[in-house]
């Protein structure tokens, strides 16, 4: 049992709960995932099984797509519906045009302040642990990229917003900041992840179906299709042997010698061999497959 399993997580369970379900369904201990979804959120989880757990960090795509429900009228300390209300306002002044206009200001590279209730480490402690003690948390801003943000529907006080962004972007912060820009407090009331890189929600099996015998095994993807989220480069059998021995190799395909931080999956035919770093135009193995 080795491969990638796409799960449509439901609202309520944690990502850890989903991993535990997959372990039971496939009777495999080595199971992980490529990106956490909060209990409040639903949608696509990319679960890695068996030897494919080695690929987890490389399958954590830089791009994610979400459908966010942003509710105006109240803001909370957690920036979502589970938090304590800290401000309120009248959303009746808002209209579709104003919301679209303000959403456009979020596109591109920008600084974002994460929610206080987040897992970010502050002086060796999780931010949410400090916040739960009632202490103020000084959250440093971080660079994020929002590729696309579109209002799909406005039915006061709820805006349905499609967001395509780089990993590390907090959708809860977008909800908070949108409310501040529009002068009406807002929070994230629901979130659904639609895509992680080249993986799509339409390909996923329902979380509830994990309890049905054989469904998870039948949905498990393996081979190069399962690893399609990683840039691949073809090598010969001799080069594959040297990579497995920890040696650098020069691929037939020219690599930009300046792009020294690029990761590739070296493949021999249809077999994955190793994850490699482009080091001066040569492939340096960093983890064998």
QUIMO-V34178 format. One record per run of one state. SS is the DSSP state (H for helix, E for strand, C for the rest). FROM is the first residue (numbers start at 0). LEN is the number of residues. If there is no record, write none. Layout:
BEGIN
ss=(SS;SS)
from=(FROM;FROM)
len=(LEN;LEN)
END
This chain:
BEGIN
ss=(C;E;C;H;C;E;C;E;H;C;E;C;E;C;E;C;E;C;H;C;H;C;E;C;E;C;E;H;C;E;C;E;C;H;C;E;C;E;H;C;E;H;C;H;C;E;C;E;C;H;C;E;C;E;C;E;C;E;C)
from=(0;2;9;14;26;30;33;40;49;59;62;72;73;76;79;80;84;88;90;93;95;106;107;113;120;122;124;126;132;140;155;157;166;170;182;185;196;198;200;203;204;206;211;214;219;220;221;231;234;236;244;248;249;262;268;270;279;281;288)
len=(2;7;5;12;4;3;7;9;10;3;10;1;3;3;1;4;4;2;3;2;11;1;6;7;2;2;2;6;8;15;2;9;4;12;3;11;2;2;3;1;2;5;3;5;1;1;10;3;2;8;4;1;13;6;2;9;2;7;1)
END
